[in-house]
Amino acid sequence: MAQAVMRVDKGEKGLVIRVAAPSVRPENFHVVLNNNSLTVYCEYRHQADDKLAAPLFNQTIELPLTLDLSRIEAVHAGNELRVRIPYKDPTTQQREITIRQR
């Protein structure tokens, strides 16, 4: 069984997290978002319906506030999991706050 390798690529439109694990089936990958913390892990099961699983890979990344976490997508193609997270639109991040007078 090959060891999983993770790489984070920063592009103009956002981040792409790549996890290459040639011997792992797509259904054994998991991507979990908890606030701005993203965990990617994969597990091994002898049979698909086994209750017991052995962890193969587990990595947690703290995501910057400049990413649009509502638009995360994960795709498994070939032997690689790709998690794409686009940047937020910079024009919607800034707004002027109205000052009330009493």
N, C-alpha and C positions, 0 to 999 in steps of 0.2 A: 504494500500500500504506500503510495507516495505522500509526502508531507505537503500540506496546503501552504500556498504562498500568497500573501496579501500585498497589494500595491495601491497607493492613493495617488491619482493623477489630478492636478489642478489645471483646468482649462479656462477659456474665456467665458464659458457659459455656466460653469459650476465644477463640482467634483465628480470623479468617477472612481469608485472603489472596486478593485478587481481582486477576486479570490480564485486562484487556480488550484484545483484539487482533482486531478485526472481520474482517480478511482472512486470518487464520491458521486452518487446518484443525485440528480437535482432535488428530489423530494427530501433529501437529508440535510439540505441547507436551510438555515433560518436567519431572518433579518428582523431585529426588534429595535424599535425606537422608543426611548423613554426620556421625555423632555428633549434635551439636546445631546443625549448620549445614544449612540448607535452601536448595537452589538451584532456582530456577524458570527455565526457558529455553524458547525456541521457535526454530524454524529454518525456513528456506524451502528447498524442493526443487522443481525444475522438474517432475519426474515422481516419483511415490511411491517408485520403486525406484532413484532416483539415488543414487550413492555420495557425491557432493559436495553439501554443504548450506551455506547462508549463514546465519550467526546473525542473528536479528532482535531478540532480547531475552534478557538474561541478568542475573539478580539473585540475590544470595545474602544470606540473613538469618540472623543468629545467634539461635537460639531460647532463651528463658529456661528454667530448670530446672523451673519450675512447670507446664510443659506435658506432657501424656501423649503422648509421641512414638510409642507403640505403637498409638495409635488415630487416626493421620492418615488423612484421606480426601480424595481429589481428584475433582472432578466438573466436566465441561465442559458448559455449558448455554447455548444462544444463542450469543453471541459472547464468552463470559467463562469463564475457568477459575477455579474456587473451590477453595481448599485449606483444609479445616477441621481445626483442631488443638484438642482440648478440654484444659481444665486438669486436672491430677491431682486426685484426691480428697484433700482436705486431711486427712482422718482417717487415711489410709494413709501419709502422709508423715512422721508423727511416731511414734517408738517409743522406749521406754525401753531402755537398754542395761544388761544384767545385769553387775554388777561381781563378778569372781571374786576369791577370796582365796587366797593361797598360804601 
